Amino acid sequence: DESIAAQADAFPAIPTSQWFADEAVSQIVTLPLEGVPAGTHNIGVGWYNPATGDRLGERLILNQALVVPKR
């Protein structure tokens, strides 16, 4: 299923113009999970043109996460 259950948009903490080839860049992003059904969901990232909002290429699936109901 390619539907998006939760989404958080953010600018990179370090501008991409300051990235170096083969450098690992990380950033913590919090996803709102209220209303997300329990189960396994893909975690992915996507890039957008900030001037137009157009998607740059395809979404990249990084991993999966198991969402469990709150008790």
C-alpha positions in Angstrom: 0.0 0.0 0.0 1.5 3.3 -1.1 -0.8 5.5 1.0 0.8 7.9 3.5 -0.3 7.3 7.1 1.7 10.1 8.7 3.8 12.9 7.3 6.1 15.6 8.6 7.7 18.2 6.3 10.9 19.9 7.4 13.8 21.8 5.8 17.2 20.1 6.3 19.0 21.2 9.5 22.1 21.8 7.4 21.4 23.3 4.0 22.1 20.9 1.2 24.6 23.4 -0.3 26.8 22.6 2.7 26.7 18.8 2.3 29.8 16.9 1.1 29.8 13.8 -1.2 29.7 10.6 0.9 28.8 12.5 4.1 26.2 11.0 6.3 23.6 13.7 7.4 21.0 12.9 10.0 18.0 14.8 11.4 15.3 13.9 13.9 11.8 14.3 12.6 8.8 13.6 14.8 5.8 12.0 13.1 2.2 12.5 14.3 0.8 9.0 14.9 -2.7 9.8 16.2 -5.2 8.0 14.0 -2.5 5.8 12.3 -3.8 2.2 12.2 -1.8 -0.5 14.1 0.5 -2.5 11.9 3.7 -2.4 10.0 4.3 0.8 8.0 7.1 1.8 5.6 9.3 4.8 6.6 10.3 6.9 3.7 11.8 10.2 2.7 11.2 12.4 -0.3 12.6 15.6 -1.6 10.8 18.7 -2.9 11.7 21.8 -4.8 11.2 24.5 -2.1 10.3 27.1 -4.7 7.5 25.1 -6.5 6.6 22.3 -4.0 7.2 19.8 -6.8 8.5 16.3 -5.8 12.1 15.6 -6.9 12.2 12.0 -7.9 10.5 9.1 -6.1 10.1 8.5 -2.4 12.9 6.4 -0.9 11.8 3.7 1.5 14.3 3.5 4.4 12.9 1.0 6.8 9.7 -0.2 8.5 8.1 0.6 11.8 5.5 -1.3 13.9 2.8 0.9 15.2 1.0 -0.6 18.2 -2.1 0.7 20.0 -1.6 2.8 23.1 -2.5 1.0 26.3 
